[in-house]
Amino acid sequence: MKAKKPVSGRRGFLMGAGAAGAAGAAVLASKGSLPAGEQAPQPQKHAKGGGGYHVTDHIRHYYRTTLV
């Protein structure tokens, strides 16, 4: 009788990835909603009205570092 080979290589990786995916889904499902009385954080409003992209000192510094 042949001895069983240990699971390795691609099969082991795929089984581990499947288990990690299932664990991640379980964590997301168990989070639930906010406790009673708490509100979801509101997006920060920009001075000109929008809450989207706006240039900050950090972004200006990044732009300066990317100049060629």
A tleap script that builds the chain and sets N, CA, C and O, in Angstrom:
source leaprc.protein.ff14SB
mol = sequence {
  NMET LYS ALA LYS LYS PRO VAL SER GLY ARG
  ARG GLY PHE LEU MET GLY ALA GLY ALA ALA
  GLY ALA ALA GLY ALA ALA VAL LEU ALA SER
  LYS GLY SER LEU PRO ALA GLY GLU GLN ALA
  PRO GLN PRO GLN LYS HIE ALA LYS GLY GLY
  GLY GLY TYR HIE VAL THR ASP HIE ILE ARG
  HIE TYR TYR ARG THR THR LEU CVAL
}
set mol.1.N position { 0.838 -1.173 0.000 }
set mol.1.CA position { 0.000 0.000 0.000 }
set mol.1.C position { 0.886 1.240 0.000 }
set mol.1.O position { 1.886 1.303 0.714 }
set mol.2.N position { 0.508 2.220 -0.805 }
set mol.2.CA position { 1.306 3.436 -0.905 }
set mol.2.C position { 1.002 4.387 0.249 }
set mol.2.O position { -0.137 4.505 0.701 }
set mol.3.N position { 2.040 5.051 0.704 }
set mol.3.CA position { 1.853 6.055 1.758 }
set mol.3.C position { 1.266 7.318 1.135 }
set mol.3.O position { 1.571 7.653 -0.009 }
set mol.4.N position { 0.422 8.019 1.893 }
set mol.4.CA position { -0.191 9.236 1.379 }
set mol.4.C position { 0.841 10.358 1.369 }
set mol.4.O position { 1.611 10.528 2.314 }
set mol.5.N position { 0.836 11.118 0.276 }
set mol.5.CA position { 1.743 12.254 0.169 }
set mol.5.C position { 1.133 13.439 0.911 }
set mol.5.O position { -0.083 13.628 0.872 }
set mol.6.N position { 1.953 14.235 1.583 }
set mol.6.CA position { 1.413 15.431 2.221 }
set mol.6.C position { 0.947 16.434 1.162 }
set mol.6.O position { 1.508 16.507 0.069 }
set mol.7.N position { -0.080 17.197 1.504 }
set mol.7.CA position { -0.603 18.191 0.582 }
set mol.7.C position { 0.415 19.331 0.495 }
set mol.7.O position { 0.799 19.924 1.503 }
set mol.8.N position { 0.834 19.616 -0.721 }
set mol.8.CA position { 1.823 20.670 -0.878 }
set mol.8.C position { 1.633 21.344 -2.219 }
set mol.8.O position { 0.807 20.927 -3.031 }
set mol.9.N position { 2.400 22.379 -2.437 }
set mol.9.CA position { 2.359 23.046 -3.724 }
set mol.9.C position { 1.072 23.813 -3.930 }
set mol.9.O position { 0.551 24.459 -3.021 }
set mol.10.N position { 0.575 23.724 -5.151 }
set mol.10.CA position { -0.617 24.477 -5.531 }
set mol.10.C position { -1.838 24.070 -4.729 }
set mol.10.O position { -2.631 24.923 -4.330 }
set mol.11.N position { -1.996 22.790 -4.491 }
set mol.11.CA position { -3.177 22.317 -3.765 }
set mol.11.C position { -3.208 22.878 -2.346 }
set mol.11.O position { -4.250 23.328 -1.869 }
set mol.12.N position { -2.077 22.846 -1.689 }
set mol.12.CA position { -2.007 23.376 -0.329 }
set mol.12.C position { -2.284 24.871 -0.305 }
set mol.12.O position { -2.962 25.380 0.588 }
set mol.13.N position { -1.749 25.563 -1.300 }
set mol.13.CA position { -1.981 27.005 -1.386 }
set mol.13.C position { -3.458 27.304 -1.588 }
set mol.13.O position { -4.016 28.174 -0.918 }
set mol.14.N position { -4.094 26.585 -2.511 }
set mol.14.CA position { -5.508 26.817 -2.792 }
set mol.14.C position { -6.385 26.478 -1.592 }
set mol.14.O position { -7.362 27.178 -1.323 }
set mol.15.N position { -6.052 25.429 -0.878 }
set mol.15.CA position { -6.833 25.090 0.313 }
set mol.15.C position { -6.659 26.151 1.389 }
set mol.15.O position { -7.618 26.508 2.073 }
set mol.16.N position { -5.440 26.658 1.543 }
set mol.16.CA position { -5.194 27.712 2.521 }
set mol.16.C position { -5.875 29.018 2.139 }
set mol.16.O position { -6.407 29.718 3.000 }
set mol.17.N position { -5.862 29.348 0.846 }
set mol.17.CA position { -6.517 30.567 0.383 }
set mol.17.C position { -8.020 30.473 0.591 }
set mol.17.O position { -8.655 31.460 0.962 }
set mol.18.N position { -8.588 29.314 0.360 }
set mol.18.CA position { -10.023 29.121 0.582 }
set mol.18.C position { -10.384 29.268 2.051 }
set mol.18.O position { -11.403 29.872 2.387 }
set mol.19.N position { -9.556 28.720 2.923 }
set mol.19.CA position { -9.809 28.833 4.360 }
set mol.19.C position { -9.679 30.284 4.816 }
set mol.19.O position { -10.469 30.747 5.638 }
set mol.20.N position { -8.693 30.999 4.291 }
set mol.20.CA position { -8.517 32.405 4.661 }
set mol.20.C position { -9.681 33.247 4.159 }
set mol.20.O position { -10.130 34.155 4.859 }
set mol.21.N position { -10.172 32.964 2.972 }
set mol.21.CA position { -11.327 33.685 2.441 }
set mol.21.C position { -12.569 33.457 3.283 }
set mol.21.O position { -13.327 34.389 3.551 }
set mol.22.N position { -12.773 32.223 3.695 }
set mol.22.CA position { -13.930 31.912 4.537 }
set mol.22.C position { -13.813 32.602 5.893 }
set mol.22.O position { -14.808 33.093 6.427 }
set mol.23.N position { -12.615 32.642 6.446 }
set mol.23.CA position { -12.415 33.317 7.734 }
set mol.23.C position { -12.653 34.816 7.598 }
set mol.23.O position { -13.242 35.432 8.486 }
set mol.24.N position { -12.203 35.405 6.501 }
set mol.24.CA position { -12.429 36.832 6.269 }
set mol.24.C position { -13.905 37.152 6.123 }
set mol.24.O position { -14.380 38.162 6.644 }
set mol.25.N position { -14.632 36.300 5.420 }
set mol.25.CA position { -16.074 36.511 5.266 }
set mol.25.C position { -16.779 36.399 6.608 }
set mol.25.O position { -17.722 37.143 6.876 }
set mol.26.N position { -16.335 35.479 7.453 }
set mol.26.CA position { -16.946 35.325 8.768 }
set mol.26.C position { -16.707 36.562 9.634 }
set mol.26.O position { -17.593 36.982 10.378 }
set mol.27.N position { -15.519 37.140 9.535 }
set mol.27.CA position { -15.222 38.346 10.306 }
set mol.27.C position { -16.108 39.502 9.849 }
set mol.27.O position { -16.662 40.226 10.676 }
set mol.28.N position { -16.240 39.674 8.548 }
set mol.28.CA position { -17.084 40.752 8.031 }
set mol.28.C position { -18.543 40.553 8.411 }
set mol.28.O position { -19.238 41.520 8.726 }
set mol.29.N position { -19.010 39.325 8.387 }
set mol.29.CA position { -20.401 39.050 8.721 }
set mol.29.C position { -20.677 39.266 10.204 }
set mol.29.O position { -21.790 39.635 10.581 }
set mol.30.N position { -19.680 39.040 11.042 }
set mol.30.CA position { -19.895 39.163 12.490 }
set mol.30.C position { -19.764 40.588 12.991 }
set mol.30.O position { -20.119 40.864 14.137 }
set mol.31.N position { -19.259 41.516 12.158 }
set mol.31.CA position { -19.106 42.902 12.606 }
set mol.31.C position { -20.448 43.536 12.934 }
set mol.31.O position { -20.565 44.244 13.935 }
set mol.32.N position { -21.447 43.299 12.125 }
set mol.32.CA position { -22.768 43.853 12.393 }
set mol.32.C position { -22.799 45.364 12.201 }
set mol.32.O position { -21.956 45.928 11.504 }
set mol.33.N position { -23.769 46.006 12.819 }
set mol.33.CA position { -23.916 47.445 12.671 }
set mol.33.C position { -23.359 48.161 13.895 }
set mol.33.O position { -22.821 47.536 14.809 }
set mol.34.N position { -23.499 49.469 13.893 }
set mol.34.CA position { -23.009 50.276 15.013 }
set mol.34.C position { -23.870 50.046 16.252 }
set mol.34.O position { -25.055 49.735 16.129 }
set mol.35.N position { -23.293 50.196 17.434 }
set mol.35.CA position { -24.089 50.080 18.659 }
set mol.35.C position { -25.176 51.150 18.690 }
set mol.35.O position { -25.062 52.187 18.038 }
set mol.36.N position { -26.223 50.884 19.453 }
set mol.36.CA position { -27.354 51.812 19.533 }
set mol.36.C position { -26.885 53.176 20.025 }
set mol.36.O position { -26.100 53.270 20.969 }
set mol.37.N position { -27.369 54.222 19.384 }
set mol.37.CA position { -27.035 55.586 19.790 }
set mol.37.C position { -25.843 56.170 19.068 }
set mol.37.O position { -25.610 57.376 19.151 }
set mol.38.N position { -25.081 55.356 18.364 }
set mol.38.CA position { -23.912 55.864 17.640 }
set mol.38.C position { -24.269 56.107 16.183 }
set mol.38.O position { -25.062 55.374 15.592 }
set mol.39.N position { -23.671 57.147 15.614 }
set mol.39.CA position { -23.889 57.457 14.212 }
set mol.39.C position { -22.627 57.148 13.427 }
set mol.39.O position { -21.519 57.180 13.964 }
set mol.40.N position { -22.808 56.851 12.163 }
set mol.40.CA position { -21.665 56.610 11.284 }
set mol.40.C position { -20.906 57.917 11.093 }
set mol.40.O position { -21.534 58.973 11.021 }
set mol.41.N position { -19.581 57.886 11.008 }
set mol.41.CA position { -18.819 59.113 10.809 }
set mol.41.C position { -19.191 59.780 9.485 }
set mol.41.O position { -19.314 59.111 8.458 }
set mol.42.N position { -19.364 61.079 9.516 }
set mol.42.CA position { -19.718 61.839 8.323 }
set mol.42.C position { -18.454 62.201 7.567 }
set mol.42.O position { -17.427 62.488 8.183 }
set mol.43.N position { -18.510 62.194 6.227 }
set mol.43.CA position { -17.327 62.585 5.456 }
set mol.43.C position { -16.982 64.044 5.727 }
set mol.43.O position { -17.862 64.886 5.907 }
set mol.44.N position { -15.689 64.321 5.749 }
set mol.44.CA position { -15.217 65.666 6.032 }
set mol.44.C position { -15.517 66.579 4.850 }
set mol.44.O position { -15.235 66.233 3.702 }
set mol.45.N position { -16.085 67.738 5.132 }
set mol.45.CA position { -16.426 68.690 4.077 }
set mol.45.C position { -15.258 69.636 3.835 }
set mol.45.O position { -14.610 70.092 4.778 }
set mol.46.N position { -14.997 69.923 2.578 }
set mol.46.CA position { -13.953 70.853 2.193 }
set mol.46.C position { -14.504 72.273 2.308 }
set mol.46.O position { -15.718 72.465 2.238 }
set mol.47.N position { -13.651 73.254 2.482 }
set mol.47.CA position { -14.066 74.643 2.660 }
set mol.47.C position { -14.915 75.145 1.493 }
set mol.47.O position { -15.776 76.004 1.682 }
set mol.48.N position { -14.682 74.621 0.294 }
set mol.48.CA position { -15.433 75.084 -0.863 }
set mol.48.C position { -16.701 74.263 -1.094 }
set mol.48.O position { -17.384 74.461 -2.098 }
set mol.49.N position { -17.019 73.365 -0.201 }
set mol.49.CA position { -18.287 72.651 -0.289 }
set mol.49.C position { -18.199 71.163 -0.539 }
set mol.49.O position { -19.050 70.422 -0.048 }
set mol.50.N position { -17.221 70.694 -1.273 }
set mol.50.CA position { -17.136 69.271 -1.581 }
set mol.50.C position { -16.356 68.506 -0.536 }
set mol.50.O position { -15.587 69.102 0.217 }
set mol.51.N position { -16.533 67.220 -0.474 }
set mol.51.CA position { -15.791 66.396 0.468 }
set mol.51.C position { -14.757 65.542 -0.230 }
set mol.51.O position { -14.166 64.654 0.385 }
set mol.52.N position { -14.528 65.800 -1.518 }
set mol.52.CA position { -13.632 64.960 -2.300 }
set mol.52.C position { -12.189 65.396 -2.241 }
set mol.52.O position { -11.697 65.864 -1.214 }
set mol.53.N position { -11.529 65.231 -3.360 }
set mol.53.CA position { -10.094 65.497 -3.472 }
set mol.53.C position { -9.792 66.968 -3.236 }
set mol.53.O position { -10.484 67.845 -3.754 }
set mol.54.N position { -8.772 67.229 -2.463 }
set mol.54.CA position { -8.262 68.590 -2.318 }
set mol.54.C position { -6.764 68.523 -2.054 }
set mol.54.O position { -6.271 67.594 -1.413 }
set mol.55.N position { -6.056 69.513 -2.555 }
set mol.55.CA position { -4.597 69.533 -2.464 }
set mol.55.C position { -4.188 69.989 -1.069 }
set mol.55.O position { -4.645 71.022 -0.580 }
set mol.56.N position { -3.324 69.208 -0.442 }
set mol.56.CA position { -2.779 69.549 0.869 }
set mol.56.C position { -1.265 69.698 0.731 }
set mol.56.O position { -0.700 69.429 -0.329 }
set mol.57.N position { -0.623 70.125 1.805 }
set mol.57.CA position { 0.835 70.244 1.785 }
set mol.57.C position { 1.492 68.901 1.488 }
set mol.57.O position { 2.495 68.836 0.777 }
set mol.58.N position { 0.926 67.841 2.032 }
set mol.58.CA position { 1.474 66.509 1.808 }
set mol.58.C position { 1.415 66.156 0.325 }
set mol.58.O position { 2.375 65.612 -0.220 }
set mol.59.N position { 0.307 66.458 -0.325 }
set mol.59.CA position { 0.159 66.159 -1.752 }
set mol.59.C position { 1.086 67.039 -2.585 }
set mol.59.O position { 1.678 66.563 -3.554 }
set mol.60.N position { 1.219 68.299 -2.231 }
set mol.60.CA position { 2.139 69.185 -2.954 }
set mol.60.C position { 3.567 68.650 -2.868 }
set mol.60.O position { 4.306 68.665 -3.853 }
set mol.61.N position { 3.948 68.176 -1.678 }
set mol.61.CA position { 5.292 67.607 -1.505 }
set mol.61.C position { 5.463 66.386 -2.424 }
set mol.61.O position { 6.506 66.229 -3.057 }
set mol.62.N position { 4.458 65.540 -2.494 }
set mol.62.CA position { 4.535 64.379 -3.374 }
set mol.62.C position { 4.690 64.811 -4.838 }
set mol.62.O position { 5.517 64.262 -5.566 }
set mol.63.N position { 3.904 65.779 -5.254 }
set mol.63.CA position { 4.003 66.266 -6.637 }
set mol.63.C position { 5.415 66.804 -6.925 }
set mol.63.O position { 5.948 66.589 -8.014 }
set mol.64.N position { 6.011 67.491 -5.968 }
set mol.64.CA position { 7.365 68.013 -6.174 }
set mol.64.C position { 8.377 66.872 -6.324 }
set mol.64.O position { 9.345 67.007 -7.073 }
set mol.65.N position { 8.170 65.766 -5.632 }
set mol.65.CA position { 9.117 64.654 -5.714 }
set mol.65.C position { 8.977 63.875 -7.012 }
set mol.65.O position { 9.881 63.117 -7.366 }
set mol.66.N position { 7.862 64.040 -7.739 }
set mol.66.CA position { 7.672 63.279 -8.968 }
set mol.66.C position { 8.092 64.045 -10.225 }
set mol.66.O position { 7.989 63.519 -11.333 }
set mol.67.N position { 8.556 65.262 -10.063 }
set mol.67.CA position { 8.985 66.036 -11.229 }
set mol.67.C position { 10.208 65.392 -11.864 }
set mol.67.O position { 11.107 64.922 -11.169 }
set mol.68.N position { 10.231 65.377 -13.162 }
set mol.68.CA position { 11.352 64.744 -13.881 }
set mol.68.C position { 12.251 65.826 -14.446 }
set mol.68.O position { 13.255 65.521 -15.088 }
savepdb mol mol.pdb
quit
